[in-house]
Amino acid sequence: MGVVNVTPDSFSDGGRWFDTTAAVKHGLDLVAQGADLIDVGGESTRPGASRVDASEELRRVVPVVRGLASEGVTVSVDTMRARVAEEAVAAGAALVNDVSGGLADPDMVRVVAAAGTPFVVMHWRGFSESMNSRAVYGDVVAEVARELRERMDAVVAGGIAPERIVIDPGLGFAKDAAHDLSLVAHLDELRALGRPLLVAASRKRFLGHVLAGEGAAPPPARERDAATAAISALSAHAGAWAVRVHEVRATADAVRVARAVEGAA
């Protein structure tokens, strides 16, 4: 899953693809590099980010979704708003990726159920402004698994078919580096929930923490792509359905090698 952020303030590439034409071209480039689907978002969810209003998010996202879908690209829309999801699906999006798992907008589950698209349920404990204060766990793997199960049950009760649910552990969302690493090390326990697993580790803080070492400054986000490829290969080996990344080529190669090793075992 290649990432196209149509935002001025995303932590990794804010502003680079803010223009519709540039964003569509970038999405097509990611497909050429090996992406199977493109995730288009118009609102940064980095820690501390402020929300944009719905009309601005629509202005950013829908033309890019339409442009990519018209080129035959499988598109997901990264949004917490039901209205944006609905209009993006009408423009050609085939999947809704909601980092709140349907918690941020009470209409989201109804809209996705009516559309009949797959729905990504991410582990989420609150909006970007406050999520770091909620990174408190006794057993992060068990608690994330339990909370994901609760959200799965809720969205099924709201009308989304179980077979259309994809789960995401929410690396970096209300989690510190140790939490993120523990979740990656125990993806099998999340796969036991019985749904396809999306892992979104690309360029995140915990990778910077690992690369920097104790007490050192982390490298900039765009210098974490090799680490992203490593996590992606490990995730693929652990059975992830998809990995969400900004730089596709290195990750596609890493995942291909991981699959080859599995096939030779």
C-alpha positions in Angstrom: 0.0 0.0 0.0 1.6 3.2 -1.2 0.9 6.5 0.6 -0.1 9.7 -1.1 -0.5 12.5 1.5 -2.4 15.4 0.0 -1.4 17.6 3.0 0.9 20.5 3.9 1.8 19.1 7.3 2.3 15.3 7.3 5.3 14.3 9.4 7.1 12.6 6.5 6.3 14.4 3.3 3.9 17.2 4.0 3.5 19.6 1.1 5.2 17.5 -1.5 2.0 16.2 -3.1 -0.4 19.0 -2.2 -1.2 19.7 -5.8 -3.8 17.4 -7.4 -1.8 16.7 -10.5 1.4 16.1 -8.6 -0.4 13.8 -6.2 -1.9 11.7 -9.0 1.4 11.4 -10.7 3.0 10.3 -7.5 0.4 7.7 -7.0 1.0 6.3 -10.5 4.8 6.3 -9.8 4.2 4.3 -6.6 2.2 1.7 -8.6 5.0 1.5 -11.1 7.4 0.8 -8.2 5.3 -2.1 -7.1 2.4 -0.8 -5.0 -0.8 -2.9 -5.2 -3.0 -0.1 -3.9 -2.7 3.6 -3.1 -3.9 5.2 0.2 -4.9 8.8 -0.3 -5.3 11.0 2.7 -6.0 14.7 3.2 -5.6 15.1 6.9 -2.4 14.6 8.9 -2.7 12.2 11.8 0.8 12.8 13.2 1.0 13.4 17.0 -0.1 16.9 17.8 -1.6 17.6 14.4 -4.7 19.9 14.2 -7.7 18.8 12.3 -8.8 20.3 9.0 -12.4 21.0 8.2 -14.5 18.6 6.1 -14.7 20.8 3.0 -10.9 21.3 2.9 -10.4 17.5 3.3 -12.9 16.8 0.5 -11.1 19.4 -1.8 -7.8 17.7 -1.2 -8.8 14.1 -1.5 -11.7 13.5 -3.9 -9.9 14.8 -7.1 -6.9 12.6 -6.4 -9.0 9.5 -5.8 -10.9 10.2 -9.0 -7.7 10.7 -11.0 -6.1 7.6 -9.8 -9.2 5.4 -10.1 -9.7 6.6 -13.6 -6.2 5.2 -14.4 -7.3 1.8 -13.1 -5.5 2.1 -9.7 -7.0 0.4 -6.7 -7.5 3.3 -4.2 -8.1 3.4 -0.5 -9.2 6.6 1.3 -7.5 7.5 4.6 -10.2 9.5 6.5 -12.0 9.7 9.8 -15.0 11.5 8.2 -18.1 9.6 6.9 -18.8 12.3 4.3 -15.3 12.2 2.9 -15.4 8.4 2.8 -18.8 8.5 1.0 -17.7 10.9 -1.6 -14.3 9.2 -2.1 -16.1 5.9 -2.7 -18.4 7.6 -5.2 -15.2 8.9 -6.9 -13.8 5.3 -7.2 -12.2 4.4 -3.8 -12.4 0.7 -3.1 -11.5 0.7 0.6 -11.9 3.0 3.6 -9.0 3.3 5.9 -10.2 5.0 9.1 -7.5 5.4 11.8 -10.2 5.8 14.4 -11.9 2.5 13.4 -15.2 4.3 13.2 -15.0 6.1 16.5 -14.3 9.6 15.3 -17.5 10.0 13.3 -20.7 8.2 14.4 -21.9 8.0 10.8 -18.8 6.2 9.4 -19.9 2.6 10.1 -23.3 3.2 8.5 -21.7 4.8 5.4 -19.2 2.0 4.9 -21.8 -0.7 5.5 -24.0 0.9 2.8 -21.1 1.2 0.4 -20.1 -2.4 0.9 -16.4 -1.6 0.8 -13.6 -3.2 3.0 -13.0 -1.2 6.2 -9.7 -0.8 8.0 -10.2 -0.9 11.8 -7.2 0.6 13.5 -6.4 0.5 17.2 -7.1 4.1 18.4 -7.3 5.8 21.7 -8.0 9.4 20.7 -7.2 12.3 18.3 -3.6 13.4 17.5 -3.6 16.3 20.0 -4.0 14.0 23.0 -3.1 10.4 22.0 0.4 10.4 23.5 -1.0 10.8 27.0 -2.9 7.6 26.4 0.1 5.4 25.8 -0.3 3.5 29.0 -0.5 -0.3 29.0 0.0 -3.2 31.3 0.3 -5.7 28.4 0.3 -3.8 25.1 -0.3 -6.8 22.9 -3.2 -8.2 24.9 -4.8 -4.8 25.4 -4.5 -3.9 21.7 -5.9 -7.3 20.7 -8.8 -6.9 23.1 -9.6 -3.4 22.0 -9.5 -4.3 18.3 -11.8 -7.2 19.0 -14.3 -4.8 20.7 -14.2 -2.5 17.7 -14.6 -5.4 15.2 -17.7 -6.5 17.2 -19.0 -2.9 17.1 -18.6 -2.4 13.4 -20.2 -5.7 12.6 -23.1 -4.8 14.8 -23.3 -1.6 12.8 -23.7 -3.5 9.5 -20.3 -4.1 8.1 -19.8 -7.7 7.1 -17.0 -9.4 9.1 -15.2 -10.6 5.9 -14.8 -6.9 4.9 -12.8 -5.9 8.0 -9.1 -5.4 8.0 -7.3 -4.7 11.3 -4.3 -2.4 12.0 -2.5 -2.3 15.4 -2.0 1.4 15.0 1.8 1.7 15.4 2.7 5.1 16.8 -0.8 6.0 17.8 -1.0 6.2 21.6 2.1 4.0 21.8 5.8 4.5 22.5 8.7 2.8 20.8 8.7 -0.2 23.1 5.0 -0.7 22.5 5.4 -0.6 18.8 8.3 -3.0 18.8 6.4 -5.4 21.0 3.4 -5.3 18.7 5.6 -6.1 15.6 7.2 -8.9 17.5 3.8 -10.4 18.3 1.8 -9.9 15.1 0.8 -13.6 15.3 -1.4 -12.8 18.3 -3.2 -10.1 16.3 -3.6 -12.4 13.3 -5.4 -14.7 15.7 -8.3 -12.3 15.5 -9.0 -13.9 12.2 -8.9 -10.8 9.9 -6.3 -9.5 7.4 -3.7 -7.4 9.0 -2.4 -4.0 7.8 0.9 -2.9 9.3 1.7 0.9 8.9 5.2 1.4 10.2 6.6 3.7 7.5 9.1 6.3 8.7 7.6 6.4 12.2 9.1 7.6 15.4 9.9 4.2 16.8 12.1 3.5 13.8 14.0 6.7 14.4 14.4 5.8 18.0 15.9 2.4 17.1 18.2 3.9 14.5 19.4 6.7 16.8 20.3 4.6 19.8 20.3 5.7 23.4 20.3 9.4 23.9 21.0 10.4 20.3 18.8 12.4 17.9 16.7 10.3 15.5 17.4 10.7 11.8 14.8 12.6 9.8 11.7 10.7 8.7 12.9 10.4 5.0 16.1 8.7 6.2 14.1 5.8 7.7 13.2 3.9 4.5 15.7 1.1 4.9 14.3 0.5 8.4 10.8 0.6 7.0 11.7 -2.0 4.5 13.1 -4.2 7.3 9.9 -3.9 9.4 7.8 -4.6 6.2 9.7 -7.7 5.4 9.3 -9.0 9.0 5.6 -8.1 8.9 5.1 -9.9 5.6 6.9 -13.0 7.0 4.6 -12.8 10.0 1.6 -13.0 7.7 0.6 -9.3 7.2 -2.0 -8.7 4.4 -0.4 -5.4 3.5 2.2 -2.9 4.6 1.6 0.8 4.2 4.7 2.7 3.1 5.8 6.0 1.6 8.8 4.7 -0.4 7.5 1.6 -2.3 10.4 0.2 -4.3 12.7 -0.8 -1.4 9.8 -2.3 0.5 8.4 -4.2 -2.5 11.9 -5.7 -3.0 12.2 -6.6 0.7 8.7 -8.2 0.8 9.5 -10.1 -2.4 12.7 -11.6 -0.8 10.7 -12.5 2.4 8.1 -14.3 0.3 10.9 -16.2 -1.6 12.5 -17.3 1.7 9.1 -18.6 2.8 8.6 -20.5 -0.4 12.0 -22.2 0.0 11.4 -23.3 3.6 
